[in-house]
Amino acid sequence: MRGIVFVGDGQAVVTDELQVRDPKPHEVVVRMVNAGVCHSDLSVLDGTIPFPTPCAMGHEGAGVVEEVGSAVTTVALGDHVVLSTLANCGRCSACAQGLPTRCRSSIGNMTRPFTYQGDPCFNFAATSCFSERTVVDAIQAVKIDPAVPLSSACLIGCGVITGMGAVLNRAKVAPGQTAAVFGVGGVGLNAIQALRLSGASRIIAVDTLASKEALARQFGATDWINAAEVDASADAIRALLPGGKGMYNPGGVDWAFECTGVPKVLHDAIDALEWGGTAVAVGVPPAAALLEKSIFQSFVYIDKGIMGCRYGTARPHHDFPKIAELYLQGRVLLDELVSQVYPHAEFHTVLEHMHEGKLARGVLAF
């Protein structure tokens, strides 16, 4: 079976020596059709996300149900599904409240359902969708309308829900509020279009690549700041939205979404807030990264806040079909996120193009 395996030392191999076990009663086997290559996959290769080897890579995929376990009732053979990385239990207090991203069972649950060259092989993010076939818990396979192309639908499972969910589920941005989005990649673009859906009055896109401005505006940005051309992006944001006179940097946005995972950018996002604003940490930084800000001047005295957001605070079985429906209505852009579709064997070409900043998303086809 074809797959892409992380073997350590920053190396991933495209191989046909991968195998996956049969499904357990509560699991399904999905034949993958398309998978997006996300920066979290790069983070495994560069060590930002430490992971044991060998590991079958990929976590943003869509495909067709090929086998179902004896206890599965939620999907059937032939269903088109988007895979969720949340292997949540469905029974704990968090799950009962509709908060699966807070389920303790949904994180750190590495298993080895694969073999690579005959040896046990870990999955990644409970999905491993860079494999021709994968096995997941049935709760992770979310049925969608087959009218949505799987080459676009696959992105719902990570980049789309992470960005849109940060705005709609976690921040709950209100009509008329203002926002800045730092980082105009796959996640940032989806934060931008969720802000558009929310009725935000100003949506300021911030990135270091001028080539991303047109796409940011297509997704809903009202303003653009090239962070490579300004001394401080927070100052540039406050210049667009000045506040009254006073101490502690008046002016700025109600919401700032940090979508790069770079600690300095999170500092900038906090500095770009108007009094009473909130920064949302969406990007995944290195595990040892720290945030150092004046509690008095940055938070307490001017009523600012900061919140984390895991996986868009997703409710996959509600959110994924809703996003697919909004796509079919023409209200959510998915096709426009797909910069290029590559044959599975050209995985390393996708990585090169990502490093060169050429892609919103590169998608693999099996």
Wavefront OBJ file of the C-alpha trace (Angstrom):
o trace
v 0.000 0.000 0.000
v 1.227 3.508 -0.837
v 1.954 6.003 1.899
v 4.298 8.657 3.214
v 6.286 7.736 6.306
v 8.323 9.962 8.615
v 11.496 8.029 9.391
v 13.348 10.589 11.521
v 16.092 13.169 11.004
v 13.706 15.390 9.085
v 13.134 12.754 6.433
v 9.904 11.431 4.941
v 9.781 8.653 2.365
v 7.148 7.939 -0.269
v 6.732 4.192 -0.098
v 4.611 1.237 -1.143
v 5.739 -0.796 1.899
v 2.991 0.374 4.250
v 0.133 -1.792 5.493
v -2.876 -1.068 7.717
v -4.746 -3.516 9.954
v -8.431 -4.439 9.712
v -10.959 -2.235 11.530
v -12.075 -2.964 15.069
v -15.849 -2.987 15.778
v -15.973 0.807 16.322
v -13.659 1.739 13.434
v -13.849 2.352 9.700
v -11.372 1.995 6.862
v -11.320 4.943 4.487
v -9.862 4.859 0.987
v -8.178 8.227 0.721
v -8.851 10.291 -2.390
v -7.241 13.636 -1.520
v -5.154 15.056 1.304
v -3.931 18.569 1.996
v -0.332 19.165 3.032
v -0.421 21.378 6.117
v 2.301 23.270 7.990
v 1.768 20.868 10.888
v 3.166 18.169 8.605
v 6.232 20.361 8.108
v 6.397 20.786 11.888
v 6.813 17.033 12.268
v 9.663 17.024 9.777
v 11.487 19.979 11.336
v 10.985 18.779 14.913
v 8.613 21.535 16.058
v 6.151 18.736 16.789
v 8.223 15.886 18.279
v 6.986 12.518 17.073
v 8.202 8.908 17.307
v 9.181 6.964 14.221
v 8.261 5.400 11.966
v 5.076 7.421 11.566
v 2.503 7.352 8.755
v 1.982 11.036 8.019
v -0.959 13.252 7.076
v -3.952 14.644 8.928
v -6.077 16.679 6.466
v -7.919 14.268 4.222
v -11.112 13.115 2.575
v -12.093 9.848 0.990
v -14.638 7.071 0.652
v -15.631 4.566 3.333
v -14.351 1.160 2.267
v -14.920 -1.026 5.365
v -16.945 -0.600 8.553
v -16.583 -2.338 11.897
v -19.418 -4.435 13.257
v -20.574 -1.733 15.728
v -20.535 1.216 13.317
v -23.881 2.843 12.488
v -22.944 6.407 11.586
v -21.451 5.813 8.124
v -21.859 3.188 5.425
v -19.833 1.779 2.565
v -19.396 4.329 -0.185
v -20.039 7.410 1.947
v -17.897 10.456 1.225
v -16.215 11.539 4.453
v -13.874 14.193 5.774
v -11.576 12.942 8.500
v -11.384 14.707 11.854
v -8.230 14.517 13.949
v -10.387 14.354 17.094
v -10.586 10.749 18.271
v -12.736 11.917 21.164
v -14.518 9.447 23.425
v -18.061 10.784 22.994
v -18.882 9.999 26.635
v -17.018 12.396 28.953
v -18.304 15.684 30.348
v -16.612 17.714 27.593
v -18.091 15.555 24.820
v -21.521 15.673 26.470
v -21.332 19.492 26.354
v -20.436 19.480 22.659
v -16.798 20.385 23.303
v -14.815 17.490 21.808
v -11.602 19.538 21.579
v -11.543 19.418 25.394
v -11.935 15.652 25.566
v -8.868 14.222 27.300
v -9.034 11.150 25.080
v -8.604 13.249 21.952
v -4.966 14.188 22.488
v -1.801 12.154 22.872
v -3.577 8.969 21.799
v -0.876 7.562 19.518
v -1.475 4.048 18.258
v 0.269 1.816 15.733
v -2.347 0.506 13.313
v 0.201 0.427 10.467
v 3.262 -1.588 9.645
v 6.148 -0.215 7.624
v 8.560 -2.711 6.115
v 6.975 -5.249 8.474
v 7.569 -3.234 11.678
v 4.906 -1.426 13.766
v 4.270 2.131 12.571
v 2.554 4.998 14.419
v -0.325 6.986 13.050
v -0.239 10.792 13.087
v -2.996 12.959 14.586
v -5.117 9.798 14.707
v -5.634 9.977 10.933
v -2.555 9.293 8.745
v -4.316 10.362 5.579
v -1.196 10.379 3.387
v -1.785 6.631 3.172
v -3.783 5.019 0.410
v -6.036 3.527 3.087
v -6.333 4.431 6.756
v -8.276 3.172 9.747
v -9.934 5.629 12.144
v -12.509 5.605 14.890
v -15.989 5.998 13.402
v -16.449 9.276 15.291
v -13.665 10.739 13.127
v -15.340 9.991 9.795
v -17.773 12.818 9.060
v -20.173 12.257 6.181
v -20.551 15.147 3.730
v -22.573 15.860 0.615
v -20.919 14.020 -2.305
v -21.475 17.120 -4.454
v -18.440 18.698 -2.751
v -15.229 17.735 -4.615
v -13.005 15.736 -2.307
v -9.972 17.743 -3.492
v -11.552 20.765 -1.790
v -13.430 18.952 0.971
v -10.223 17.478 2.398
v -9.178 20.944 3.585
v -12.209 21.179 5.864
v -10.566 18.637 8.175
v -7.767 20.954 9.335
v -7.000 24.313 7.715
v -10.600 25.326 7.151
v -12.020 24.334 10.529
v -8.975 25.643 12.413
v -9.298 29.115 10.895
v -13.070 29.390 10.620
v -13.673 27.764 13.991
v -11.332 30.194 15.749
v -13.618 33.015 14.626
v -17.044 31.375 14.770
v -16.701 28.902 17.647
v -14.011 30.291 19.947
v -14.089 34.078 19.529
v -17.710 34.353 18.380
v -16.953 37.628 16.615
v -19.982 39.938 16.502
v -21.173 41.987 13.497
v -19.419 45.331 13.276
v -16.353 44.309 15.280
v -12.870 44.752 13.859
v -10.135 42.137 13.461
v -6.612 41.509 12.249
v -5.361 38.174 10.948
v -1.621 37.557 11.200
v -0.495 35.005 8.616
v -2.350 34.541 5.347
v -1.820 30.828 4.784
v -4.508 28.156 4.720
v -5.587 28.823 8.321
v -5.434 32.609 8.070
v -7.471 32.713 4.868
v -10.206 30.755 6.587
v -10.157 33.078 9.572
v -10.604 35.911 7.093
v -13.586 34.345 5.382
v -15.183 33.484 8.729
v -14.807 37.146 9.721
v -16.551 38.067 6.481
v -19.403 35.680 7.352
v -19.543 37.189 10.848
v -20.045 40.687 9.487
v -16.788 42.149 10.799
v -16.519 45.784 9.707
v -12.748 45.813 9.167
v -10.637 42.735 8.410
v -6.923 43.526 8.298
v -4.702 40.860 6.747
v -1.019 40.861 7.763
v 1.731 38.862 6.051
v 5.317 39.243 4.884
v 4.592 38.116 1.300
v 3.068 40.775 -0.949
v 1.863 38.048 -3.306
v -0.779 37.032 -0.750
v -2.682 40.311 -0.798
v -4.950 39.461 -3.724
v -6.014 36.156 -2.171
v -6.577 37.777 1.214
v -8.868 40.373 -0.361
v -10.686 37.682 -2.361
v -11.504 35.886 0.908
v -12.773 39.068 2.540
v -9.921 41.232 3.815
v -10.737 44.948 3.747
v -7.162 46.071 4.439
v -3.662 44.737 3.835
v -0.377 45.237 5.687
v 2.882 43.916 4.286
v 4.776 43.161 7.492
v 8.047 43.030 5.553
v 7.726 46.741 4.718
v 6.762 48.218 8.098
v 8.768 48.537 11.286
v 5.875 47.363 13.477
v 2.681 45.812 12.149
v 0.840 46.731 15.369
v 1.599 50.415 14.768
v 0.350 50.061 11.194
v -2.890 48.519 12.445
v -3.416 51.293 14.978
v -2.831 53.834 12.213
v -5.761 52.289 10.319
v -7.965 52.234 13.438
v -6.789 55.038 15.729
v -8.289 55.384 19.197
v -8.641 58.419 21.458
v -5.741 60.175 23.075
v -4.214 58.547 26.120
v -1.665 56.123 27.471
v -0.963 52.503 26.544
v -1.213 52.588 22.748
v -4.847 53.521 22.144
v -6.370 52.265 18.921
v -6.353 48.907 17.213
v -8.703 45.977 16.640
v -11.236 44.142 18.759
v -9.804 40.770 17.762
v -6.373 39.621 16.585
v -5.880 36.087 15.261
v -2.296 34.791 15.300
v -2.102 32.062 12.655
v 1.657 31.578 12.187
v 2.830 29.941 15.411
v 5.700 32.451 15.635
v 5.969 33.796 19.217
v 6.973 37.321 18.118
v 3.886 37.532 15.947
v 1.702 36.739 18.952
v 3.368 39.690 20.714
v 2.440 41.859 17.724
v -1.133 40.575 17.796
v -1.512 41.581 21.448
v -0.001 45.006 20.771
v -2.457 45.531 17.899
v -5.498 45.275 20.180
v -7.722 48.177 21.127
v -8.589 48.421 24.807
v -10.883 45.515 25.627
v -9.661 43.476 22.643
v -8.680 39.816 22.630
v -5.846 37.969 20.873
v -6.486 34.392 19.792
v -3.468 32.064 19.604
v -4.259 29.748 16.675
v -0.845 28.843 15.212
v 1.229 26.069 16.783
v 4.575 27.349 18.164
v 7.577 25.257 19.236
v 6.853 23.384 22.464
v 9.316 25.478 24.478
v 8.050 28.863 23.239
v 7.166 31.384 25.962
v 5.093 34.559 25.995
v 6.455 37.497 27.983
v 4.273 40.603 28.200
v 3.612 43.202 30.853
v 0.541 41.959 32.703
v -0.256 45.491 33.888
v 0.104 47.347 30.586
v -0.910 44.576 28.198
v -3.873 43.030 29.998
v -5.154 44.098 33.407
v -5.205 47.871 33.168
v -6.761 48.087 29.700
v -9.021 45.048 29.801
v -7.296 43.077 27.053
v -7.309 39.293 26.887
v -5.651 36.312 25.220
v -7.121 32.897 24.528
v -5.888 29.697 22.997
v -7.806 27.823 20.352
v -7.346 24.145 19.588
v -8.571 22.911 16.207
v -11.086 25.725 15.854
v -12.948 24.549 18.977
v -14.492 22.192 16.426
v -17.666 20.168 16.659
v -16.867 18.110 13.568
v -20.233 16.428 13.063
v -21.933 19.823 13.171
v -19.274 22.047 11.615
v -18.008 19.957 8.695
v -21.402 19.386 7.012
v -22.336 23.043 7.655
v -19.157 24.258 5.950
v -19.873 21.916 3.034
v -23.420 23.329 2.812
v -22.143 26.919 2.843
v -19.701 25.960 0.079
v -22.520 24.613 -2.077
v -24.412 27.862 -1.453
v -21.401 29.852 -2.672
v -20.822 31.494 0.712
v -17.600 29.672 1.674
v -14.595 29.439 -0.640
v -12.876 26.053 -0.795
v -11.753 25.551 -4.394
v -9.842 28.834 -4.213
v -7.720 27.454 -1.360
v -6.307 24.715 -3.580
v -3.279 26.234 -5.269
v -2.345 22.976 -7.012
v -3.190 19.265 -6.948
v -0.145 16.986 -7.055
v 0.233 13.256 -7.626
v 0.910 11.467 -4.342
v 4.458 10.668 -5.454
v 5.282 14.403 -5.717
v 5.039 15.036 -1.976
v 8.517 16.511 -1.800
v 7.663 18.954 -4.584
v 4.788 20.204 -2.448
v 7.223 20.762 0.425
v 9.522 22.779 -1.845
v 6.643 24.952 -3.033
v 5.486 25.495 0.559
v 8.942 26.661 1.618
v 8.936 29.072 -1.343
v 5.595 30.535 -0.225
v 3.836 29.586 -3.449
v 0.821 27.798 -1.974
v -2.330 28.511 -0.039
v -2.655 24.726 0.034
v -1.110 21.948 -1.974
v -3.300 18.857 -2.247
v -2.205 15.275 -2.906
v -4.235 12.974 -5.135
v -4.153 9.180 -4.842
l 1 2 3 4 5 6 7 8 9 10 11 12 13 14 15 16 17 18 19 20 21 22 23 24 25 26 27 28 29 30 31 32 33 34 35 36 37 38 39 40 41 42 43 44 45 46 47 48 49 50 51 52 53 54 55 56 57 58 59 60 61 62 63 64 65 66 67 68 69 70 71 72 73 74 75 76 77 78 79 80 81 82 83 84 85 86 87 88 89 90 91 92 93 94 95 96 97 98 99 100 101 102 103 104 105 106 107 108 109 110 111 112 113 114 115 116 117 118 119 120 121 122 123 124 125 126 127 128 129 130 131 132 133 134 135 136 137 138 139 140 141 142 143 144 145 146 147 148 149 150 151 152 153 154 155 156 157 158 159 160 161 162 163 164 165 166 167 168 169 170 171 172 173 174 175 176 177 178 179 180 181 182 183 184 185 186 187 188 189 190 191 192 193 194 195 196 197 198 199 200 201 202 203 204 205 206 207 208 209 210 211 212 213 214 215 216 217 218 219 220 221 222 223 224 225 226 227 228 229 230 231 232 233 234 235 236 237 238 239 240 241 242 243 244 245 246 247 248 249 250 251 252 253 254 255 256 257 258 259 260 261 262 263 264 265 266 267 268 269 270 271 272 273 274 275 276 277 278 279 280 281 282 283 284 285 286 287 288 289 290 291 292 293 294 295 296 297 298 299 300 301 302 303 304 305 306 307 308 309 310 311 312 313 314 315 316 317 318 319 320 321 322 323 324 325 326 327 328 329 330 331 332 333 334 335 336 337 338 339 340 341 342 343 344 345 346 347 348 349 350 351 352 353 354 355 356 357 358 359 360 361 362 363 364 365 366
